[in-house]
């Protein structure tokens, strides 16, 4: 298959390389009353505006009166900027190369050895191991009994959080599930890490929180935010990217023979077509004036559709549904387009996710006899409004 765009491709016709689009279109649910914005330019302007605030993702249920007890994800303005700036170095390109790359390589050594020994394995379990190991190192959750148990406890808490519904009875049910799950995470993962960092601080999120005297609640919220973002979304993207590479021999050959820049271009283009997160909500704290379609009334909530923005021909050029790794360079646009968000809340771990995905896939596809035994099933997670890929099995020749 050629990865170049088709010159004859009519508007919104031609090849459609997306795998998650049909399920997303059938299940995407913007917040009630939210106006959907599908233009890339308007969406970017809204996300970059200092006049909007976080909405969606239960943001309306967060008590902002005690910012020290809530995650940076829900903060805006100067408080949000300072919180992010304090740990920005953990996600810098130099830190990825000098520190996090060692964790990625060590984890891939274990993954490769295990796969060659067993002969086959579920692909999402392998990508989960990579995502958990890297996120745990950055956060500082390194004193758990095992990373597998850490990941399961984080997932249990996040599952409870995203499924929360309004109402008195639903609140009681939410607390009944959440309290014991958070208790396990605190006892087995976070508390041991805090004690270790008090004795010997390191360059990680928990050491920063210890230094700043975060409350217990504040530490839990911050770690779960970083953990959820770093573990769950990267897991899905690695499987999706692998699926595309298994299916497209020419693209896979380009990935394996090209340099790192070429590999990143391929991954970013896959992410443009298959963003794990699909919707971003913002609420106007004051009127927003714009000549680009981004005007908002005070109190109005908009929903920026990442999928539609990423396939807006005004910014992608023709044939927006084709996988074309040269598109971003040709159009002079950042490779992932809107897939990591934009503005002050743009995903801080974007480069980490791309690097670990590249390392994982580069090692995986160089294994002798590597093959996809069964394709993944695309499932929809209504709580996070994103896809999940389960059931993919990979196999390789024994060592």
C-alpha positions, -999 to +999 in steps of 0.1 A: +000+000+000+013+035-008+013+060+020+012+089-005-021+108-010-042+101-040-040+131-065-075+123-077-091+120-043-124+140-043-135+158-012-143+133+016-141+104-009-113+080-016-096+058+009-105+059+046-078+044+067-095+050+101-104+021+123-121+037+152-142+064+134-174+044+128-177+034+164-169+069+176-194+085+153-221+061+167-212+067+203-198+102+209-219+121+234-210+158+239-222+173+273-258+183+273-263+218+259-227+220+246-222+235+212-199+213+191-169+230+173-155+210+144-132+236+128-095+231+136-088+269+137-118+277+159-111+248+182-075+258+187-084+294+194-109+283+221-084+259+237-058+286+238-081+313+252-074+327+287-111+334+290-123+297+290-122+271+318-122+234+320-155+217+315-166+181+311-148+152+328-168+160+360-152+194+362-185+209+373-184+187+404-149+198+415-147+221+445-122+248+434-121+265+468-092+243+479-069+241+449-042+224+469-064+193+471-073+189+435-054+179+404-037+204+381-061+191+354-090+210+369-071+243+376-068+273+353-049+305+350-018+312+371-024+283+396-025+259+367+006+274+351+027+273+382+017+237+390+027+225+355+058+245+353+071+230+386+073+195+370+077+205+333+113+193+333+101+157+338+086+158+304+113+177+285+130+161+255+164+160+272+149+142+302+132+117+280+165+108+263+187+108+294+163+092+319+131+078+306+146+061+276+165+038+300+132+027+316+116+021+281+146+000+270+146-020+302+109-027+300+112-037+263+139-061+272+115-078+296+086-077+271+107-092+243+122-119+265+087-129+278+072-129+244+100-150+229+097-174+258+059-177+256+056-175+219+025-153+219+008-127+242-021-103+242-008-070+227-027-048+251-010-065+280+024-058+266+016-021+258+001-018+293+034-030+309+053-003+290+028+025+298+027+016+335+065+013+339+072+047+323+044+065+341+053+050+375+089+062+371+079+098+362+054+100+391+076+083+416+054+053+423+083+029+425+078+013+459+047-008+451+046-046+455+045-048+417+037-026+387+010-049+376-008-045+410-002-008+409-018-006+374-048-026+385-054-004+416-051+028+396-075+015+370-100+005+397-100+040+411-103+057+377-131+034+367-151+045+397-143+082+391-153+084+354-186+065+360-198+089+387-234+101+382-252+130+399-278+124+426-278+115+463-281+078+459-255+077+431-232+097+454-236+071+481-228+043+456-198+062+443-184+067+478-190+030+486-168+020+456-143+047+457-132+048+493-119+012+496-102+015+462-085+047+470-075+032+504-057+003+487-039+026+463-028+048+493-016+019+514+002-002+488+014+024+463+014+060+473+022+059+511+054+037+506+066+060+478+060+091+500+080+077+529+108+067+505+110+102+490+111+118+525+142+098+532+157+103+497+141+128+474+143+122+436+134+141+405+098+130+402+062+142+409+060+127+444+092+143+455+079+177+444+046+171+463+065+161+495+087+192+492+056+214+488+037+197+517+008+185+497-021+171+517-029+134+515-060+142+493-039+164+470-013+138+465-039+111+457-056+134+431-024+144+414-010+109+411-042+095+398-044+123+371-009+116+359-013+079+362-046+078+343-033+100+315+000+082+312-011+046+315-045+042+299-043+064+268-008+052+258-018+016+261-046+020+235-025+041+211+003+016+210-021-012+200-038+010+174-004+020+158+007-016+158-025-027+141-019-002+113+017-013+109+008-050+108-019-043+081+002-020+059+035-037+048+048-006+029+042+016+059+058-009+082+089-010+059+091+027+060+089+027+098+117+002+102+141+017+076+135+054+083+151+074+110+134+086+142+119+116+126+102+094+100+090+071+127+075+100+147+058+113+115+041+079+110+030+077+146+017+113+147-003+107+115-019+076+129-027+095+161-043+123+139-067+097+124-072+077+156-071+101+186-077+082+219-095+112+234-123+125+212-139+155+229-126+185+249-151+207+267-146+244+277-168+269+295-165+307+289-157+326+321-163+358+301-173+366+265-149+354+238-147+374+207-133+359+175-133+363+137-125+326+133-158+311+146-146+308+182-169+334+197-185+323+230-211+339+253-203+341+290-213+308+306-215+290+273-200+255+271-185+243+238-173+208+229-142+208+206-144+177+185-109+165+181-118+139+154-135+165+132-108+191+138-081+166+128-099+159+095-107+195+087-095+199+051-088+236+056-058+224+077-052+188+065-053+193+028-072+169+005-081+133+014-082+139+052-090+102+060-059+088+043-029+079+063-002+101+049+029+106+071+041+135+049+009+155+055+020+175+085+053+186+070+036+195+037+008+215+055+033+230+081+012+218+110+022+199+142+020+162+135-006+150+159-028+180+150-053+183+180-048+148+194-029+160+225-052+190+229-039+225+227-033+256+248-024+256+285-040+222+290-022+204+262-011+170+274+022+175+293+033+139+285+028+141+247+064+136+239+068+108+265+039+089+249+053+093+214+088+081+225+076+051+244+053+041+215+082+044+190+106+024+212+079-003+218+070-007+181+105-005+168+116-034+190+084-054+184+086-053+146+122-063+145+115-096+163+119-126+140+086-140+129+065-113+145+029-116+134-006-106+144-025-138+153-058-121+159-069-085+153-082-064+182-119-057+188-127-020+189-147-012+220-162+021+232-157+034+267-186+057+273-172+072+304-140+086+288-155+089+253-127+070+238-119+036+222-104+006+238-087-022+218-089-057+232-083-092+219-052-086+197-026-114+200+009-112+187+033-141+182+070-145+172+096-171+167+112-185+199+145-171+210 
